[in-house]
């Protein structure tokens, strides 16, 4: 009876708005207590997570993303992209998708992209005669893209949880990420053709000026991604190089962030990192309990009675992850769900790396879907529009992304081709 009361109390606390990490920690403590195990095992889980050296990449990349967001880097990148691609049909829309996805790769699915780029892109899209709903949906959707591109924090967390090399996850995410961006770009060209939106003329002088303005930020992706993919940097080293480069450029060269502002940027970025890490720690403690009592095997044995093929399992997995993305933030979902579904997926012959790409691709869509899609709330606040309006605006983009997720799911070589090529 007391077990039922405790579970009910935890569920009530969840619906009353208790912090997610408190719910996970309470579930872990109660589970281990009922199992007769010393509660010190939870502290051991916390220590084991904190001793993982790969985690140093999370504060470094997050700090870099926040610095870029607070500077005028977004404005320079938009101007550069518009100068080079604005003459293409749907040029500004394509620029929006590409810039947002690259920016989100550095900031993670934290809403920084919508806040930092929304003020630039949304008015520009309206000025070029794009429909308001299309513009809202494009900017909101773009804020969730980029999770599959290095140095995305969710890619790093998945690698830590499953003990998959971070380098392999970075490589595996490249082609699926490009597919999702390409699908939206094609959709933008079609919409632009139907509505006959304005194009920016191709001016060589504007291109040269935009290149000169962004000359210090342009080498960053080349250095970082080239270093990672070329095997020059480990992920942790790439994170340190990124943070150092962005700090020097934005604070000392451009001088767009004063030292007093720098303190606030450090504070805000580390609050975000602290939230991620405490959720990871508490969630890992609860999932370790579930694994210890063999929950994955129980789930697999149950599923096996109804699901006999890999294809059917993948269909159910996509449905499950899509619903999960509506209800749980990506960091909690990673730590809670990945350890449970990984052994089940392996029984159906699904590669760990491919599973990670499927998982994150689905989470990108979940970021945009009600009732708890964070991107919807951030966009609603940023543009002062109702949640329903934002949701309707995102629907066509969500359908495009669902189609690309199906391709990613049922074409594993898209995720694994580059990994196999690199490893011979």
Residue pairs with C-beta under 8 A, 6 or more apart in sequence:
3 34
6 30
10 23
10 26
10 27
10 30
13 22
13 23
13 26
14 20
14 23
20 279
20 282
20 283
20 329
20 332
21 278
21 279
21 281
21 282
21 283
22 282
24 279
24 282
24 283
24 285
24 286
24 332
24 336
25 42
25 282
25 285
25 286
27 286
27 289
28 42
28 45
28 282
28 285
28 286
28 288
28 289
29 39
29 42
29 285
31 286
31 289
31 290
31 293
32 38
32 39
32 41
32 42
32 289
33 39
35 289
35 292
35 293
41 285
41 288
42 285
45 281
45 284
45 285
45 288
46 281
46 285
49 55
49 277
49 280
49 281
49 284
50 277
50 281
52 160
53 236
54 156
54 159
54 160
54 166
54 235
54 236
55 160
55 277
56 236
56 239
56 240
57 151
57 153
57 156
57 166
57 235
57 236
57 238
57 239
58 153
58 156
58 157
58 273
58 276
58 277
59 269
59 270
59 273
60 236
60 239
60 240
60 242
60 243
61 106
61 108
61 151
61 153
61 156
61 239
61 242
61 243
62 107
62 108
62 110
62 153
62 269
62 270
62 272
62 273
62 276
63 243
63 265
63 266
63 269
63 270
63 273
64 106
64 239
64 242
64 243
64 246
65 103
65 106
65 107
65 108
65 110
65 112
65 269
66 107
66 112
66 265
66 268
66 269
66 272
67 246
67 247
67 250
67 251
67 257
67 265
67 269
68 74
68 103
68 106
68 107
68 116
68 217
68 246
68 250
69 103
69 107
69 112
69 113
69 115
69 116
70 116
70 250
70 256
70 257
70 261
70 265
71 250
71 254
71 256
71 257
72 254
72 256
73 214
73 217
73 250
74 99
74 103
74 116
74 117
74 120
75 120
76 210
76 213
76 214
76 217
77 99
77 102
77 103
77 214
77 217
78 95
78 99
78 117
78 120
78 121
78 124
79 210
79 213
79 214
80 210
80 211
80 213
80 214
80 218
81 95
81 98
81 99
82 91
82 92
82 95
82 124
82 200
82 210
83 200
83 203
83 206
83 207
83 209
83 210
84 207
84 210
85 91
85 94
85 95
86 92
86 95
86 199
86 200
86 201
86 202
87 199
87 200
87 201
87 202
88 94
88 189
88 199
89 189
89 192
89 193
89 199
90 185
90 188
90 189
90 190
90 191
90 192
90 193
90 197
91 192
91 199
91 200
92 121
92 124
92 125
92 128
92 130
92 197
92 200
93 125
93 130
93 134
93 138
93 185
93 188
93 189
93 191
93 192
93 197
94 185
94 188
94 189
96 117
96 121
96 125
96 138
96 139
96 142
96 188
97 138
97 141
97 142
97 145
97 181
97 184
97 185
97 188
98 181
98 185
99 117
99 121
99 142
100 113
100 117
100 121
100 139
100 142
100 143
100 145
100 146
101 142
101 145
101 146
101 149
101 177
101 181
102 146
102 149
102 221
103 112
103 113
103 116
103 117
103 146
104 112
104 113
104 142
104 143
104 144
104 145
104 146
104 147
104 152
105 146
105 147
105 149
105 150
105 151
105 152
106 151
106 242
107 113
107 116
108 147
108 152
108 153
108 154
109 143
109 144
109 147
109 154
109 330
109 363
109 364
109 367
109 374
109 375
110 272
111 143
111 374
111 375
111 378
113 142
113 143
113 146
114 139
114 140
114 143
114 375
114 378
114 379
114 382
115 378
115 382
117 139
117 142
117 143
118 139
118 143
118 379
118 382
118 383
119 382
121 135
121 138
121 139
121 142
122 135
122 136
122 139
122 383
125 134
125 135
125 138
125 139
126 132
126 135
128 197
128 198
129 195
129 196
129 197
129 198
130 138
130 191
130 192
130 195
130 197
131 195
133 389
133 392
133 393
134 191
134 393
136 379
136 383
136 385
136 389
136 390
136 393
136 394
137 390
137 393
137 394
137 395
137 396
137 397
138 184
138 188
138 397
139 379
139 383
140 368
140 375
140 376
140 379
140 390
140 393
140 394
140 397
141 184
141 368
141 375
141 394
141 397
141 398
141 401
142 184
143 367
143 375
143 378
143 379
144 364
144 365
144 367
144 368
144 375
145 177
145 180
145 181
145 184
145 364
146 152
146 177
147 154
147 155
147 173
147 177
147 330
147 360
147 361
147 363
147 364
148 155
148 173
148 174
148 176
148 177
148 180
148 357
148 360
148 361
148 364
149 173
149 174
149 177
150 170
150 173
150 174
150 224
150 225
150 228
150 229
151 170
151 224
151 225
151 228
151 235
151 238
151 239
151 242
152 173
152 360
153 276
154 330
154 331
154 334
154 360
154 363
155 166
155 169
155 170
155 173
155 356
155 360
156 166
156 169
156 235
157 276
157 280
157 331
157 334
157 335
158 164
158 169
158 334
158 338
158 356
158 359
158 360
159 165
159 166
159 168
159 169
159 356
160 166
161 284
161 334
161 335
161 338
161 339
162 338
162 339
162 342
162 352
162 356
164 352
164 353
164 356
166 235
167 228
167 231
167 234
167 235
168 353
168 419
169 353
169 356
170 228
170 229
170 235
171 229
171 418
171 419
171 422
172 353
172 354
172 356
172 357
172 415
172 416
172 418
172 419
173 357
173 360
173 415
174 418
175 414
175 415
175 417
175 418
176 357
176 361
176 404
176 408
176 414
176 415
179 404
179 407
179 408
179 414
180 361
180 364
180 401
180 404
180 405
180 408
183 400
183 401
183 403
183 404
184 397
184 400
184 401
187 396
187 397
187 400
211 218
216 249
216 253
216 254
217 249
219 245
220 242
220 245
220 246
220 249
223 241
223 245
224 233
224 238
224 241
224 242
226 232
227 233
227 237
227 238
227 241
228 235
228 238
233 241
250 256
250 257
251 257
251 258
251 259
251 262
257 265
276 331
279 329
279 331
279 332
279 335
280 331
280 334
280 335
283 332
283 335
283 336
284 335
284 339
286 336
287 335
287 336
287 339
287 340
288 339
290 296
290 339
290 340
291 339
291 340
295 340
296 339
296 340
296 341
296 342
296 343
296 344
297 343
299 340
299 344
300 343
300 344
300 347
303 313
303 316
303 344
307 313
307 316
310 348
310 349
310 350
311 410
313 345
313 348
313 350
314 348
314 350
314 358
314 409
314 410
317 341
317 345
317 358
317 409
318 358
318 362
318 405
318 406
318 409
321 358
321 359
321 362
321 363
321 366
322 362
322 365
322 366
322 369
322 402
324 333
324 337
324 362
324 363
324 366
325 333
325 362
325 363
325 365
325 366
325 367
325 369
325 373
326 366
326 369
326 370
326 371
326 372
326 373
327 371
327 372
328 336
328 337
328 366
328 372
329 372
329 374
330 360
330 363
330 366
330 367
333 363
333 366
334 359
334 363
337 359
338 356
338 359
341 355
341 359
342 352
342 355
345 352
345 355
346 352
350 412
351 412
351 415
351 416
353 415
353 416
353 419
354 412
354 415
354 416
357 408
357 415
358 405
358 408
358 409
361 404
361 405
361 408
361 409
362 405
364 401
365 398
365 401
365 402
365 405
366 373
367 373
367 374
367 375
368 375
368 376
368 394
368 397
368 398
368 401
369 376
369 391
369 398
370 376
370 387
370 391
376 387
376 390
376 391
376 394
377 387
379 385
379 390
380 386
380 387
380 390
383 390
407 414
408 414
408 415
